[in-house]
Amino acid sequence: MFGLDKDTGNLIIIISVLGILTCLCLWLLRSLNIILKNHGIKEVENYLSWIGVSLAFLILLMIFVTAGDLGILLLVGSIVSFLLMVVGLIAKNTEIAKTGRGWFMPFFLIFILRTFLFEPYQIPSGSMMPGLKVGDFILVKKFTYGIKVNRTGPPIAFGKDPELGDVVVFIPPHDHRPFVKRLIGKPGDRITYINKKIYVNGKPINQKLLSEKDNLRIYEEMLNDRTIQIQQITSRINYPEEWIVPKDKYFVVGDNRDNSNDSRYWGFVPRENFMGTADYIWMSWERWTCAPSFKRAGELNSCTRRYLSK
């Protein structure tokens, strides 16, 4: 999109952040009557606000284009607004202290919520059908596998390894955008795919046919004491393949087995690349031309059952 790669987008974000910080410093110095003494505070404030808002819009656009992470920017915003509040209190400047406090609270609360608890994400493809449809908005539970600030990297506390059957959200090794898949292989596991059936360490994942219509079959599978639903396209031909999952790596596949770009094609997922799990659907919005819907809102498994019952 827009012909920009991640490195170019990140450079634009860094320059824009520096521009916003420069505007903030100029406003602060003017508020303290250190510079621009011959200019009215409202005149300077309006001018700098216009520049700051434009740069902030550019940052959000670049994050959208590059599928970037807001976590670091929210942390920087929290620190800067807190320091601004402190400067206002020390200088006994009510306007500066009030402005810093007004920005600090929303920045900090959004940072805590989005970085450590839940992050919204929209499903871009049908690779997780029938459970997740194109346009579903999910909440990624960020603390499932531990507490971390960045999307990638080891957890800083409460680390926990992914389990078989988890609907995992992660950054794949070949892309910078988050993916959503089903985890079916842990370190050391032998994964075999023969005749549209997956075998883990030589044992097949048991299947029960739920429905068949035209070229599509819906199956129920038992994986790690949990019941999941997958779908297959009967006309697709699959050749036998086998993988051994390396240390600290995991094997993931889509529930839409014949229409998913997953570990069968681009390899394994490093442990440190997991962001969390997809447990809740809070809204569906298939196209810009239709209205958002909340009919599928709820836990992922219950949404799947409702979808299959139609």
N, C-alpha and C positions, 0 to 999 in steps of 0.2 A: 504494500500500500504506500502511495506517495513516492515510491522508489527510494525509500530510506532504509538503511540497515540499522542494526542495533547500536553499533559504535557511533554512527552519525547522530542518531537520536539521543544517545547519552551525552554527546558533546553539546548538543543544543540545550539539553536539560541543565547541564552544569553552567553554561554561559547564562542561561535565563535565571538560574538561582543566584548567581553572582550579581546579576543586574538587579534582582529584587532586594538583595542584601545591601547593595549600594544605595538604592532608593530609600531603604529603611534608615540607613546611616545618615543620609542627607536630611531626612525628615527629623531624625532625632537631634542632630546638631542644630537645625533651625528651631526646633522646639525649645532647646536650651539657650537660644540666642547667641550661639557661637558663630554661625555663618548666616549669610543672606539676611542681615538685620533690616535691610531696607525693603524687604518683601513681606507681605502679609502672610501669616501662618496658614490661612485658608487657601490662599493662592498657591503656595508651595505644596500644601497637602493635596489639593486637587490634581495638580500637575503630576506629582509623584505617584498618586493613587492610580491615575490613568495608565502610567507606564507599568506599575506593578501588576495591575489586573491583566494587562495585555500579555506580560511575560508569564503570569500564572496560567492563563488560558493556553499559551504555547506549551508550557510544561505538561499540562493535562493532555493536550493533543499528542505530544511525543510519547507519553506513557501509554496512551491508547494504541498508537501506531506500533510501538515496539513491544507491547504487552509487558511493560515494565512494572516494577514494584513500588508502591507508594510508601512503604514502611520507613525507609531511610529519610525521605523528604518530610514525612510526618514527625519523625524524631528531631530533625533539624529545626522544623517549625516550632516544636515544643520548647526546645532549648533556647532558640532566639527570642521567642515571646516571653519566656520566663526571665531571661536576662533583661529584656526591655522593661518588664514589670519591676525588677530589682533596681534598675537605673532610675526609674521614676520615683520609687520610694526613697532612694538615697538622695536624689536631687530635690525631693519634696515637690515634684511636678505631678499634679493630679491627672493631667491629660495623658502623660506618658504612662503612668502607672495603670490608669484605667484601660488604655489601649492594649498594653501588654497583658493584663489580666483577661480582657475580653477575647484575645486570641489564644492565650495559653490553654484555657479550659477545653475548648472544642478540639484544638490540635492534640492535646494530651489524651483526652478520652477516646478520640477516633484512633490514635496511635495504639493505645492499649487494646481496644476492641478488635481492630483489624489485624494487628500484628500477632497477638497472643491468643485470641479467642476465635473469631469468625471472620472470613473474608468472602465477599460475594464473587461469584463467577458464573458466566453464561456458557451453556453447552453449545459449541459451534458445529457439531456434526452428529450423525446418527450412529456412531460407533458403539454406543452403550445402550442401544435399543434392546429390549423394550422398556427397561427401567428409566432411562434418561432420554428425552427427546430433544431434537434441535430447538433451541430457544428457551429451554428450561433454565431458570436462574437458581443456582444452588448456593448453600452456605458451606464453605469449606471449614471444617473443624480443625483449627490450626494447632491445638494442643494435644491431639491424639498421640503423636509420636515424640512429644517433648516440646519444650519452650525454645524458640529460636527467633532472631530478629530478621535475618535475611531468609529468602525462600529456600536457598541452598546453603549447605554447611551443616556441621554437627549441632545437635541441640545443646543449649547451655544448661539445661536442667530437666529433670523428669523424663529422660530419654527412654523410649520404648520402641521395640522393633515391630514392623508391620506384620499382620497375620494373614493367613490364607483366607480368601474370600472378601477382604476389605475392598471397598471402592475407593481407590487411592487417587490423590491429586498430587502431581509431581512435575518437575522440569526434566524432560527427556534429555539424553546426552547429545542429541543432534539438533536441538531447537531450544529457544529461550522462552517459549510460551508454555503455560501450564497445560498438561494433558490429564484426562480422567480415564482410568481403566480399572479392571478387576485384577487383583493380585492372586496368582495361582502358583507361583514358584518362589521358594526361599533359597538362601545360600546352600549349595550342596545338592539340591533337588535335581532329579532327572525328569525333564518334561518331554513327552512324546505326543505327537499329533498325527493320528491315523484315522482315515475314514470319518472325518469330522468329529472325532472323539479325542479328548485330552486325557493323557495318562500321567499321573504324578508318581514317580518312583515305581513304575510298572503297574500301578493300580488305576483303573479307569475312574473318572468322575461319573458317578451314576446319573443317568438321565431318565426322565419320565416325560413322554410326549403329552403336551397340554392341548395343542391345537395345530391344525394344518390347513392352510388355505392357499390355493394357487401354488406359488413357488416358495412359500414361506412356512417354516415350522418353528413353533415355540416350545421350548423344553424347560423342564424344572430340573435343577441340579442340586445335589447335596455337597457342599464344600465346607469342611471344617465345622460341622454341626450347624450350618446355616443353609437355608433354602434360597436359591437365587433363580432367576429366569434368564434364559439366553435365547437367541433366535439364529436360525440358519437358513441360507438360501440354497434350496435343493439342487439348483442347476449349476452351482459353482463346484468346480473340481479341485480337491486339495491333495497334494502329494505328501507321502510320509516324511516327517521331519523329527529331529530330536535335538535337545539342547541340555547341557549341564550348566546349572547356574553357578557362577563363580562366587568366591568369598565376598561378602559385603555388597552383593548385587541381588536384584530381584527380577522376576519374570512376570510381565503383565500382559493381559489380552483384553480386547473389548467384548462385551456381552453380545454384540452383533458380530458373531464369529467370522462371517464371510465378507464383512465390510468394515474392517478395522485396521488402522495403521498402528501396530503395536510391537511388542518384543520379538514377534516372529519375523519382523522385517528389519528393524533397526537395533535390536540387541537389548541388553539388560539395563536396569535402572539402578544407579548407585544409591546406597542407603541414605546419604546426606542430601539427596535431591527430592525427598518426599516432603511435601508441604503439609499434608494432613489427609483427612477423609471427607468424602461427600456423603452426608447423612440426611440432609434436608433439602427439599425443593420449596422455595417460597413464592415463586411466580413463574409463569410461562409467557413468552412473547415471541411467537414464531417469526413474524415479519413486521416491518415498520408500518405496513399498510393495515394491520389488524390491531385490535385492542388487546392490552395485557389481560391475562386470565389467571385466576387463583384457584381453579378447579383441581389442579394437581398438587396444590400446596400440602405439605406434610412430610412425614418421614419417607425416605426413598422406597423402602420395601412396601409400605402401604400404597404408595402411588403406583408401583408396579402392578399390584393386585388389582387396583381400580382400572388401570389401563387394559389389562388382560380380560377383565370381566365385560368390557364393552363389545 
